[in-house]
């Protein structure tokens, strides 16, 4: 895998500090899809997503969007434009526009909030 031990350790530490987050999709308790990334203030930087079952990554992205709306996250950086992301309302912006967004929304540490696990009703 391209995710090295060093990267795993770094993301684990970022998670402990409240910056790295994951969305996991499970079917019969088995991990079937998800995504992870880093949230700085009001910007979520998506790092990677996967699906072992059809549409599992779409479910994960939908859950991420809901969480971001709740937390007043202004941007989800998807890194690249795909048909999959366009269906969810993604749009490509220039590097200059993106940097303006970062200045506006990634420097306000007063909005950095801890994320809590979201579970389905009846789930342990």
N, CA, C and O atoms as CSV, one atom per row, in Angstrom:
chain,resi,resn,atom,element,x,y,z
A,1,UNK,N,N,0.832,-1.186,0.000
A,1,UNK,CA,C,0.000,0.000,0.000
A,1,UNK,C,C,0.874,1.246,0.000
A,1,UNK,O,O,2.013,1.216,0.466
A,2,UNK,N,N,0.343,2.321,-0.516
A,2,UNK,CA,C,1.087,3.580,-0.556
A,2,UNK,C,C,1.066,4.297,0.788
A,2,UNK,O,O,1.791,5.273,0.981
A,3,UNK,N,N,0.245,3.824,1.712
A,3,UNK,CA,C,0.178,4.440,3.039
A,3,UNK,C,C,1.240,3.779,3.916
A,3,UNK,O,O,1.049,2.665,4.404
A,4,UNK,N,N,2.338,4.464,4.107
A,4,UNK,CA,C,3.475,3.913,4.847
A,4,UNK,C,C,3.220,3.953,6.355
A,4,UNK,O,O,2.293,4.615,6.822
A,5,UNK,N,N,4.050,3.243,7.098
A,5,UNK,CA,C,3.964,3.283,8.563
A,5,UNK,C,C,4.143,4.711,9.077
A,5,UNK,O,O,3.463,5.136,10.011
A,6,UNK,N,N,5.057,5.437,8.461
A,6,UNK,CA,C,5.300,6.822,8.868
A,6,UNK,C,C,4.036,7.674,8.683
A,6,UNK,O,O,3.694,8.483,9.545
A,7,UNK,N,N,3.350,7.482,7.554
A,7,UNK,CA,C,2.101,8.213,7.323
A,7,UNK,C,C,1.039,7.802,8.333
A,7,UNK,O,O,0.326,8.653,8.864
A,8,UNK,N,N,0.928,6.503,8.601
A,8,UNK,CA,C,-0.051,6.033,9.584
A,8,UNK,C,C,0.208,6.666,10.944
A,8,UNK,O,O,-0.724,7.112,11.612
A,9,UNK,N,N,1.454,6.706,11.349
A,9,UNK,CA,C,1.810,7.318,12.634
A,9,UNK,C,C,1.462,8.809,12.654
A,9,UNK,O,O,0.943,9.318,13.647
A,10,UNK,N,N,1.748,9.496,11.562
A,10,UNK,CA,C,1.455,10.932,11.489
A,10,UNK,C,C,-0.051,11.180,11.561
A,10,UNK,O,O,-0.504,12.065,12.286
A,11,UNK,N,N,-0.820,10.400,10.811
A,11,UNK,CA,C,-2.274,10.591,10.830
A,11,UNK,C,C,-2.877,10.186,12.169
A,11,UNK,O,O,-3.847,10.794,12.621
A,12,UNK,N,N,-2.321,9.180,12.798
A,12,UNK,CA,C,-2.789,8.802,14.135
A,12,UNK,C,C,-2.572,9.955,15.099
A,12,UNK,O,O,-3.452,10.273,15.899
A,13,UNK,N,N,-1.414,10.578,15.028
A,13,UNK,CA,C,-1.121,11.718,15.910
A,13,UNK,C,C,-2.043,12.892,15.589
A,13,UNK,O,O,-2.557,13.540,16.502
A,14,UNK,N,N,-2.256,13.173,14.309
A,14,UNK,CA,C,-3.168,14.252,13.927
A,14,UNK,C,C,-4.593,13.970,14.401
A,14,UNK,O,O,-5.322,14.889,14.775
A,15,UNK,N,N,-4.985,12.697,14.382
A,15,UNK,CA,C,-6.306,12.322,14.898
A,15,UNK,C,C,-6.382,12.586,16.403
A,15,UNK,O,O,-7.367,13.137,16.895
A,16,UNK,N,N,-5.347,12.194,17.120
A,16,UNK,CA,C,-5.303,12.424,18.569
A,16,UNK,C,C,-5.389,13.915,18.896
A,16,UNK,O,O,-5.950,14.296,19.924
A,17,UNK,N,N,-4.841,14.748,18.034
A,17,UNK,CA,C,-4.864,16.197,18.239
A,17,UNK,C,C,-6.171,16.837,17.762
A,17,UNK,O,O,-6.396,18.029,17.971
A,18,UNK,N,N,-7.025,16.041,17.122
A,18,UNK,CA,C,-8.321,16.543,16.677
A,18,UNK,C,C,-8.355,17.091,15.266
A,18,UNK,O,O,-9.298,17.793,14.901
A,19,UNK,N,N,-7.335,16.782,14.458
A,19,UNK,CA,C,-7.274,17.303,13.097
A,19,UNK,C,C,-7.624,16.274,12.024
A,19,UNK,O,O,-8.284,16.617,11.044
A,20,UNK,N,N,-7.204,15.040,12.182
A,20,UNK,CA,C,-7.471,14.003,11.179
A,20,UNK,C,C,-8.750,13.266,11.548
A,20,UNK,O,O,-8.994,12.949,12.713
A,21,UNK,N,N,-9.558,13.002,10.532
A,21,UNK,CA,C,-10.852,12.364,10.753
A,21,UNK,C,C,-11.103,11.331,9.666
A,21,UNK,O,O,-10.590,11.437,8.552
A,22,UNK,N,N,-11.902,10.334,10.014
A,22,UNK,CA,C,-12.283,9.337,9.021
A,22,UNK,C,C,-13.786,9.121,9.072
A,22,UNK,O,O,-14.432,9.330,10.098
A,23,UNK,N,N,-14.316,8.703,7.946
A,23,UNK,CA,C,-15.707,8.280,7.848
A,23,UNK,C,C,-15.652,6.838,7.371
A,23,UNK,O,O,-15.070,6.545,6.327
A,24,UNK,N,N,-16.252,5.948,8.129
A,24,UNK,CA,C,-16.203,4.521,7.807
A,24,UNK,C,C,-17.601,4.011,7.500
A,24,UNK,O,O,-18.564,4.356,8.185
A,25,UNK,N,N,-17.703,3.196,6.474
A,25,UNK,CA,C,-18.968,2.548,6.116
A,25,UNK,C,C,-18.813,1.054,6.365
A,25,UNK,O,O,-17.873,0.419,5.888
A,26,UNK,N,N,-19.738,0.525,7.107
A,26,UNK,CA,C,-19.680,-0.895,7.448
A,26,UNK,C,C,-20.952,-1.592,7.007
A,26,UNK,O,O,-22.043,-1.023,7.029
A,27,UNK,N,N,-20.777,-2.831,6.611
A,27,UNK,CA,C,-21.901,-3.696,6.254
A,27,UNK,C,C,-21.702,-4.991,7.018
A,27,UNK,O,O,-20.690,-5.671,6.848
A,28,UNK,N,N,-22.660,-5.331,7.855
A,28,UNK,CA,C,-22.524,-6.505,8.726
A,28,UNK,C,C,-21.217,-6.436,9.517
A,28,UNK,O,O,-20.507,-7.433,9.647
A,29,UNK,N,N,-20.911,-5.256,10.040
A,29,UNK,CA,C,-19.720,-4.975,10.863
A,29,UNK,C,C,-18.396,-5.026,10.100
A,29,UNK,O,O,-17.335,-4.852,10.700
A,30,UNK,N,N,-18.442,-5.257,8.814
A,30,UNK,CA,C,-17.231,-5.328,7.990
A,30,UNK,C,C,-17.023,-3.981,7.291
A,30,UNK,O,O,-17.952,-3.433,6.699
A,31,UNK,N,N,-15.795,-3.453,7.365
A,31,UNK,CA,C,-15.471,-2.194,6.706
A,31,UNK,C,C,-15.566,-2.380,5.192
A,31,UNK,O,O,-14.869,-3.219,4.621
A,32,UNK,N,N,-16.433,-1.593,4.543
A,32,UNK,CA,C,-16.637,-1.739,3.102
A,32,UNK,C,C,-16.354,-0.454,2.324
A,32,UNK,O,O,-16.375,-0.451,1.093
A,33,UNK,N,N,-16.093,0.623,3.038
A,33,UNK,CA,C,-15.797,1.875,2.356
A,33,UNK,C,C,-15.523,2.978,3.351
A,33,UNK,O,O,-15.789,2.844,4.546
A,34,UNK,N,N,-14.989,4.066,2.840
A,34,UNK,CA,C,-14.747,5.195,3.721
A,34,UNK,C,C,-13.826,6.220,3.100
A,34,UNK,O,O,-13.453,6.147,1.930
A,35,UNK,N,N,-13.482,7.168,3.932
A,35,UNK,CA,C,-12.573,8.228,3.509
A,35,UNK,C,C,-11.891,8.802,4.740
A,35,UNK,O,O,-12.331,8.581,5.869
A,36,UNK,N,N,-10.821,9.535,4.513
A,36,UNK,CA,C,-10.175,10.237,5.620
A,36,UNK,C,C,-9.571,11.535,5.107
A,36,UNK,O,O,-9.360,11.722,3.909
A,37,UNK,N,N,-9.302,12.418,6.048
A,37,UNK,CA,C,-8.692,13.683,5.696
A,37,UNK,C,C,-8.378,14.495,6.933
A,37,UNK,O,O,-8.486,14.016,8.062
A,38,UNK,N,N,-7.993,15.718,6.699
A,38,UNK,CA,C,-7.591,16.626,7.774
A,38,UNK,C,C,-8.479,17.862,7.736
A,38,UNK,O,O,-8.758,18.412,6.670
A,39,UNK,N,N,-8.912,18.283,8.899
A,39,UNK,CA,C,-9.720,19.491,9.004
A,39,UNK,C,C,-8.916,20.568,9.726
A,39,UNK,O,O,-8.481,20.384,10.862
A,40,UNK,N,N,-8.730,21.681,9.049
A,40,UNK,CA,C,-8.095,22.855,9.649
A,40,UNK,C,C,-9.120,23.976,9.636
A,40,UNK,O,O,-9.465,24.524,8.589
A,41,UNK,N,N,-9.585,24.294,10.812
A,41,UNK,CA,C,-10.548,25.366,10.973
A,41,UNK,C,C,-11.817,25.069,10.165
A,41,UNK,O,O,-12.581,24.181,10.544
A,42,UNK,N,N,-12.056,25.778,9.077
A,42,UNK,CA,C,-13.290,25.582,8.313
A,42,UNK,C,C,-13.024,24.983,6.931
A,42,UNK,O,O,-13.807,25.175,6.001
A,43,UNK,N,N,-11.907,24.253,6.810
A,43,UNK,CA,C,-11.546,23.591,5.556
A,43,UNK,C,C,-11.239,22.128,5.846
A,43,UNK,O,O,-10.442,21.819,6.733
A,44,UNK,N,N,-11.876,21.223,5.092
A,44,UNK,CA,C,-11.577,19.794,5.199
A,44,UNK,C,C,-10.794,19.391,3.959
A,44,UNK,O,O,-11.249,19.587,2.833
A,45,UNK,N,N,-9.610,18.824,4.178
A,45,UNK,CA,C,-8.753,18.367,3.087
A,45,UNK,C,C,-8.920,16.863,2.956
A,45,UNK,O,O,-8.376,16.107,3.761
A,46,UNK,N,N,-9.663,16.423,1.955
A,46,UNK,CA,C,-9.848,14.996,1.730
A,46,UNK,C,C,-8.558,14.388,1.223
A,46,UNK,O,O,-7.953,14.901,0.281
A,47,UNK,N,N,-8.133,13.300,1.838
A,47,UNK,CA,C,-6.875,12.662,1.454
A,47,UNK,C,C,-7.096,11.430,0.584
A,47,UNK,O,O,-6.418,11.256,-0.429
A,48,UNK,N,N,-8.034,10.581,0.970
A,48,UNK,CA,C,-8.250,9.354,0.212
A,48,UNK,C,C,-9.620,8.783,0.544
A,48,UNK,O,O,-10.139,8.972,1.645
A,49,UNK,N,N,-10.200,8.078,-0.428
A,49,UNK,CA,C,-11.450,7.372,-0.185
A,49,UNK,C,C,-11.398,6.033,-0.909
A,49,UNK,O,O,-10.662,5.867,-1.881
A,50,UNK,N,N,-12.193,5.074,-0.420
A,50,UNK,CA,C,-12.196,3.755,-1.049
A,50,UNK,C,C,-13.565,3.115,-0.886
A,50,UNK,O,O,-14.369,3.519,-0.046
A,51,UNK,N,N,-13.805,2.117,-1.707
A,51,UNK,CA,C,-15.044,1.341,-1.602
A,51,UNK,C,C,-14.769,-0.091,-2.033
A,51,UNK,O,O,-14.195,-0.336,-3.094
A,52,UNK,N,N,-15.184,-1.027,-1.198
A,52,UNK,CA,C,-15.123,-2.443,-1.555
A,52,UNK,C,C,-16.498,-2.944,-1.969
A,52,UNK,O,O,-16.632,-4.033,-2.526
A,53,UNK,N,N,-17.515,-2.141,-1.693
A,53,UNK,CA,C,-18.895,-2.438,-2.063
A,53,UNK,C,C,-19.399,-1.241,-2.860
A,53,UNK,O,O,-19.102,-0.097,-2.515
A,54,UNK,N,N,-20.150,-1.493,-3.909
A,54,UNK,CA,C,-20.665,-0.425,-4.755
A,54,UNK,C,C,-21.350,0.665,-3.930
A,54,UNK,O,O,-22.180,0.381,-3.066
A,55,UNK,N,N,-20.992,1.894,-4.210
A,55,UNK,CA,C,-21.572,3.095,-3.606
A,55,UNK,C,C,-21.161,3.358,-2.159
A,55,UNK,O,O,-21.638,4.327,-1.569
A,56,UNK,N,N,-20.309,2.547,-1.572
A,56,UNK,CA,C,-19.901,2.783,-0.181
A,56,UNK,C,C,-19.168,4.118,-0.034
A,56,UNK,O,O,-19.344,4.806,0.971
A,57,UNK,N,N,-18.355,4.490,-1.012
A,57,UNK,CA,C,-17.657,5.775,-0.910
A,57,UNK,C,C,-18.641,6.937,-1.046
A,57,UNK,O,O,-18.417,8.006,-0.478
A,58,UNK,N,N,-19.724,6.738,-1.792
A,58,UNK,CA,C,-20.754,7.779,-1.896
A,58,UNK,C,C,-21.447,7.973,-0.554
A,58,UNK,O,O,-21.748,9.100,-0.162
A,59,UNK,N,N,-21.696,6.882,0.142
A,59,UNK,CA,C,-22.299,6.968,1.477
A,59,UNK,C,C,-21.349,7.712,2.420
A,59,UNK,O,O,-21.782,8.562,3.198
A,60,UNK,N,N,-20.063,7.392,2.347
A,60,UNK,CA,C,-19.073,8.064,3.198
A,60,UNK,C,C,-19.018,9.558,2.893
A,60,UNK,O,O,-18.971,10.379,3.808
A,61,UNK,N,N,-19.025,9.905,1.623
A,61,UNK,CA,C,-18.974,11.314,1.246
A,61,UNK,C,C,-20.229,12.048,1.713
A,61,UNK,O,O,-20.147,13.185,2.178
A,62,UNK,N,N,-21.374,11.410,1.594
A,62,UNK,CA,C,-22.621,12.013,2.077
A,62,UNK,C,C,-22.543,12.277,3.578
A,62,UNK,O,O,-22.961,13.335,4.047
A,63,UNK,N,N,-22.008,11.320,4.326
A,63,UNK,CA,C,-21.854,11.498,5.779
A,63,UNK,C,C,-20.871,12.624,6.082
A,63,UNK,O,O,-21.095,13.413,7.001
A,64,UNK,N,N,-19.786,12.704,5.316
A,64,UNK,CA,C,-18.818,13.787,5.512
A,64,UNK,C,C,-19.469,15.144,5.253
A,64,UNK,O,O,-19.286,16.082,6.030
A,65,UNK,N,N,-20.220,15.247,4.174
A,65,UNK,CA,C,-20.885,16.512,3.850
A,65,UNK,C,C,-21.820,16.922,4.982
A,65,UNK,O,O,-21.847,18.089,5.373
A,66,UNK,N,N,-22.582,15.976,5.506
A,66,UNK,CA,C,-23.493,16.276,6.620
A,66,UNK,C,C,-22.719,16.782,7.833
A,66,UNK,O,O,-23.130,17.748,8.476
A,67,UNK,N,N,-21.609,16.138,8.143
A,67,UNK,CA,C,-20.780,16.556,9.284
A,67,UNK,C,C,-20.204,17.953,9.037
A,67,UNK,O,O,-20.178,18.787,9.942
A,68,UNK,N,N,-19.747,18.199,7.823
A,68,UNK,CA,C,-19.170,19.504,7.499
A,68,UNK,C,C,-20.217,20.611,7.580
A,68,UNK,O,O,-19.921,21.708,8.054
A,69,UNK,N,N,-21.421,20.338,7.128
A,69,UNK,CA,C,-22.494,21.330,7.244
A,69,UNK,C,C,-22.774,21.652,8.706
A,69,UNK,O,O,-22.976,22.811,9.069
A,70,UNK,N,N,-22.784,20.622,9.537
A,70,UNK,CA,C,-23.032,20.813,10.965
A,70,UNK,C,C,-21.920,21.641,11.618
A,70,UNK,O,O,-22.188,22.427,12.526
A,71,UNK,N,N,-20.704,21.473,11.171
A,71,UNK,CA,C,-19.543,22.151,11.760
A,71,UNK,C,C,-19.220,23.478,11.069
A,71,UNK,O,O,-18.227,24.121,11.408
A,72,UNK,N,N,-20.039,23.894,10.112
A,72,UNK,CA,C,-19.822,25.126,9.360
A,72,UNK,C,C,-18.509,25.096,8.579
A,72,UNK,O,O,-17.849,26.123,8.419
A,73,UNK,N,N,-18.138,23.911,8.096
A,73,UNK,CA,C,-16.973,23.772,7.217
A,73,UNK,C,C,-17.347,24.395,5.875
A,73,UNK,O,O,-18.404,24.087,5.324
A,74,UNK,N,N,-16.495,25.263,5.350
A,74,UNK,CA,C,-16.813,26.005,4.136
A,74,UNK,C,C,-16.326,25.333,2.856
A,74,UNK,O,O,-16.906,25.535,1.789
A,75,UNK,N,N,-15.270,24.538,2.957
A,75,UNK,CA,C,-14.683,23.905,1.766
A,75,UNK,C,C,-14.308,22.467,2.091
A,75,UNK,O,O,-13.794,22.173,3.169
A,76,UNK,N,N,-14.572,21.583,1.149
A,76,UNK,CA,C,-13.989,20.241,1.170
A,76,UNK,C,C,-13.044,20.191,-0.025
A,76,UNK,O,O,-13.481,20.227,-1.175
A,77,UNK,N,N,-11.761,20.108,0.251
A,77,UNK,CA,C,-10.758,20.012,-0.814
A,77,UNK,C,C,-10.701,18.561,-1.265
A,77,UNK,O,O,-10.224,17.689,-0.540
A,78,UNK,N,N,-11.194,18.318,-2.472
A,78,UNK,CA,C,-11.250,16.949,-3.011
A,78,UNK,C,C,-10.000,16.588,-3.805
A,78,UNK,O,O,-9.854,15.441,-4.227
A,79,UNK,N,N,-9.112,17.527,-4.015
A,79,UNK,CA,C,-7.836,17.358,-4.713
A,79,UNK,C,C,-7.967,17.224,-6.220
A,79,UNK,O,O,-7.112,17.723,-6.952
A,80,UNK,N,N,-9.007,16.569,-6.702
A,80,UNK,CA,C,-9.177,16.421,-8.144
A,80,UNK,C,C,-10.659,16.382,-8.484
A,80,UNK,O,O,-11.491,16.035,-7.645
A,81,UNK,N,N,-10.973,16.736,-9.703
A,81,UNK,CA,C,-12.359,16.726,-10.160
A,81,UNK,C,C,-12.659,15.380,-10.802
A,81,UNK,O,O,-11.946,14.938,-11.703
A,82,UNK,N,N,-13.718,14.735,-10.333
A,82,UNK,CA,C,-14.168,13.477,-10.926
A,82,UNK,C,C,-15.679,13.549,-11.128
A,82,UNK,O,O,-16.356,14.359,-10.494
A,83,UNK,N,N,-16.202,12.706,-12.006
A,83,UNK,CA,C,-17.652,12.648,-12.221
A,83,UNK,C,C,-18.361,12.324,-10.910
A,83,UNK,O,O,-19.430,12.863,-10.622
A,84,UNK,N,N,-17.763,11.448,-10.129
A,84,UNK,CA,C,-18.314,11.053,-8.826
A,84,UNK,C,C,-18.489,12.279,-7.934
A,84,UNK,O,O,-19.545,12.448,-7.324
A,85,UNK,N,N,-17.481,13.129,-7.848
A,85,UNK,CA,C,-17.542,14.307,-6.984
A,85,UNK,C,C,-18.449,15.392,-7.558
A,85,UNK,O,O,-19.115,16.106,-6.807
A,86,UNK,N,N,-18.479,15.517,-8.876
A,86,UNK,CA,C,-19.355,16.509,-9.502
A,86,UNK,C,C,-20.821,16.234,-9.177
A,86,UNK,O,O,-21.613,17.166,-9.041
A,87,UNK,N,N,-21.183,14.959,-9.052
A,87,UNK,CA,C,-22.563,14.604,-8.688
A,87,UNK,C,C,-22.953,15.159,-7.327
A,87,UNK,O,O,-24.133,15.375,-7.051
A,88,UNK,N,N,-21.964,15.387,-6.485
A,88,UNK,CA,C,-22.215,15.904,-5.143
A,88,UNK,C,C,-22.073,17.427,-5.071
A,88,UNK,O,O,-22.135,18.006,-3.986
A,89,UNK,N,N,-21.885,18.064,-6.205
A,89,UNK,CA,C,-21.801,19.519,-6.222
A,89,UNK,C,C,-20.395,20.080,-6.211
A,89,UNK,O,O,-20.216,21.291,-6.079
A,90,UNK,N,N,-19.396,19.225,-6.347
A,90,UNK,CA,C,-18.013,19.714,-6.385
A,90,UNK,C,C,-17.821,20.608,-7.603
A,90,UNK,O,O,-18.463,20.431,-8.639
A,91,UNK,N,N,-16.929,21.561,-7.451
A,91,UNK,CA,C,-16.549,22.392,-8.588
A,91,UNK,C,C,-15.070,22.729,-8.470
A,91,UNK,O,O,-14.530,22.900,-7.377
A,92,UNK,N,N,-14.450,22.815,-9.608
A,92,UNK,CA,C,-13.024,23.120,-9.638
A,92,UNK,C,C,-12.825,24.631,-9.556
A,92,UNK,O,O,-13.561,25.401,-10.173
A,93,UNK,N,N,-11.822,25.042,-8.787
A,93,UNK,CA,C,-11.478,26.465,-8.691
A,93,UNK,C,C,-10.002,26.623,-9.016
A,93,UNK,O,O,-9.226,25.671,-8.918
A,94,UNK,N,N,-9.628,27.816,-9.398
A,94,UNK,CA,C,-8.222,28.083,-9.716
A,94,UNK,C,C,-7.381,28.046,-8.446
A,94,UNK,O,O,-7.901,28.142,-7.335
A,95,UNK,N,N,-6.088,27.908,-8.631
A,95,UNK,CA,C,-5.178,27.930,-7.490
A,95,UNK,C,C,-5.263,29.242,-6.725
A,95,UNK,O,O,-5.206,29.253,-5.496
A,96,UNK,N,N,-5.398,30.352,-7.452
A,96,UNK,CA,C,-5.492,31.664,-6.801
A,96,UNK,C,C,-6.760,31.758,-5.952
A,96,UNK,O,O,-6.724,32.267,-4.832
A,97,UNK,N,N,-7.868,31.273,-6.484
A,97,UNK,CA,C,-9.127,31.290,-5.727
A,97,UNK,C,C,-9.017,30.393,-4.507
A,97,UNK,O,O,-9.476,30.749,-3.421
A,98,UNK,N,N,-8.408,29.228,-4.688
A,98,UNK,CA,C,-8.252,28.301,-3.564
A,98,UNK,C,C,-7.416,28.933,-2.451
A,98,UNK,O,O,-7.750,28.806,-1.273
A,99,UNK,N,N,-6.342,29.606,-2.821
A,99,UNK,CA,C,-5.507,30.276,-1.816
A,99,UNK,C,C,-6.290,31.370,-1.079
A,99,UNK,O,O,-6.103,31.567,0.121
A,100,UNK,N,N,-7.156,32.070,-1.790
A,100,UNK,CA,C,-8.011,33.071,-1.128
A,100,UNK,C,C,-8.937,32.393,-0.118
A,100,UNK,O,O,-9.122,32.888,0.994
A,101,UNK,N,N,-9.514,31.261,-0.513
A,101,UNK,CA,C,-10.379,30.513,0.406
A,101,UNK,C,C,-9.606,30.086,1.651
A,101,UNK,O,O,-10.115,30.180,2.768
A,102,UNK,N,N,-8.386,29.621,1.455
A,102,UNK,CA,C,-7.574,29.196,2.595
A,102,UNK,C,C,-7.296,30.360,3.540
A,102,UNK,O,O,-7.392,30.212,4.759
A,103,UNK,N,N,-6.953,31.518,2.980
A,103,UNK,CA,C,-6.714,32.691,3.833
A,103,UNK,C,C,-7.957,33.035,4.644
A,103,UNK,O,O,-7.869,33.409,5.814
A,104,UNK,N,N,-9.099,32.905,4.015
A,104,UNK,CA,C,-10.353,33.284,4.666
A,104,UNK,C,C,-10.800,32.257,5.703
A,104,UNK,O,O,-11.262,32.635,6.779
A,105,UNK,N,N,-10.669,30.954,5.395
A,105,UNK,CA,C,-11.302,29.933,6.224
A,105,UNK,C,C,-10.354,28.984,6.950
A,105,UNK,O,O,-10.793,28.232,7.820
A,106,UNK,N,N,-9.066,29.002,6.613
A,106,UNK,CA,C,-8.155,28.072,7.287
A,106,UNK,C,C,-7.322,28.756,8.358
A,106,UNK,O,O,-6.440,28.124,8.940
A,107,UNK,N,N,-7.576,30.017,8.630
A,107,UNK,CA,C,-6.797,30.719,9.634
A,107,UNK,C,C,-7.582,31.091,10.874
A,107,UNK,O,O,-7.051,31.731,11.782
A,108,UNK,N,N,-8.841,30.694,10.917
A,108,UNK,CA,C,-9.701,31.057,12.045
A,108,UNK,C,C,-9.779,29.897,13.023
A,108,UNK,O,O,-10.701,29.083,12.959
A,109,UNK,N,N,-8.816,29.823,13.923
A,109,UNK,CA,C,-8.756,28.682,14.846
A,109,UNK,C,C,-9.887,28.673,15.858
A,109,UNK,O,O,-10.074,27.675,16.554
A,110,UNK,N,N,-10.642,29.750,15.959
A,110,UNK,CA,C,-11.760,29.773,16.910
A,110,UNK,C,C,-12.858,28.798,16.504
A,110,UNK,O,O,-13.694,28.425,17.327
A,111,UNK,N,N,-12.859,28.384,15.238
A,111,UNK,CA,C,-13.912,27.473,14.780
A,111,UNK,C,C,-13.486,26.011,14.840
A,111,UNK,O,O,-14.302,25.126,14.581
A,112,UNK,N,N,-12.228,25.737,15.177
A,112,UNK,CA,C,-11.760,24.350,15.244
A,112,UNK,C,C,-12.506,23.633,16.361
A,112,UNK,O,O,-12.398,24.004,17.530
A,113,UNK,N,N,-13.259,22.607,15.994
A,113,UNK,CA,C,-14.072,21.888,16.976
A,113,UNK,C,C,-13.743,20.407,16.920
A,113,UNK,O,O,-13.412,19.865,15.865
A,114,UNK,N,N,-13.839,19.773,18.062
A,114,UNK,CA,C,-13.659,18.323,18.100
A,114,UNK,C,C,-14.820,17.660,17.368
A,114,UNK,O,O,-15.963,18.108,17.459
A,115,UNK,N,N,-14.517,16.610,16.657
A,115,UNK,CA,C,-15.557,15.827,16.006
A,115,UNK,C,C,-15.882,14.656,16.904
A,115,UNK,O,O,-15.007,14.127,17.588
A,116,UNK,N,N,-17.099,14.263,16.903
A,116,UNK,CA,C,-17.516,13.121,17.706
A,116,UNK,C,C,-17.959,12.004,16.779
A,116,UNK,O,O,-18.433,12.263,15.673
A,117,UNK,N,N,-17.806,10.757,17.225
A,117,UNK,CA,C,-18.294,9.647,16.407
A,117,UNK,C,C,-19.794,9.771,16.165
A,117,UNK,O,O,-20.557,10.104,17.072
A,118,UNK,N,N,-20.198,9.502,14.946
A,118,UNK,CA,C,-21.612,9.485,14.591
A,118,UNK,C,C,-21.967,8.044,14.283
A,118,UNK,O,O,-21.369,7.429,13.401
A,119,UNK,N,N,-22.919,7.514,14.992
A,119,UNK,CA,C,-23.311,6.119,14.796
A,119,UNK,C,C,-24.788,6.044,14.493
A,119,UNK,O,O,-25.565,6.918,14.875
A,120,UNK,N,N,-25.160,4.994,13.805
A,120,UNK,CA,C,-26.572,4.773,13.519
A,120,UNK,C,C,-27.308,4.408,14.791
A,120,UNK,O,O,-26.719,3.896,15.743
A,121,UNK,N,N,-28.581,4.674,14.796
A,121,UNK,CA,C,-29.419,4.331,15.936
A,121,UNK,C,C,-29.303,2.834,16.212
A,121,UNK,O,O,-29.403,2.014,15.299
A,122,UNK,N,N,-29.094,2.492,17.467
A,122,UNK,CA,C,-28.983,1.095,17.869
A,122,UNK,C,C,-27.590,0.513,17.735
A,122,UNK,O,O,-27.361,-0.627,18.139
A,123,UNK,N,N,-26.648,1.272,17.173
A,123,UNK,CA,C,-25.279,0.790,17.000
A,123,UNK,C,C,-24.478,1.035,18.272
A,123,UNK,O,O,-24.686,2.035,18.959
A,124,UNK,N,N,-23.581,0.140,18.578
A,124,UNK,CA,C,-22.724,0.288,19.767
A,124,UNK,C,C,-21.447,0.991,19.453
A,124,UNK,O,O,-20.620,1.194,20.342
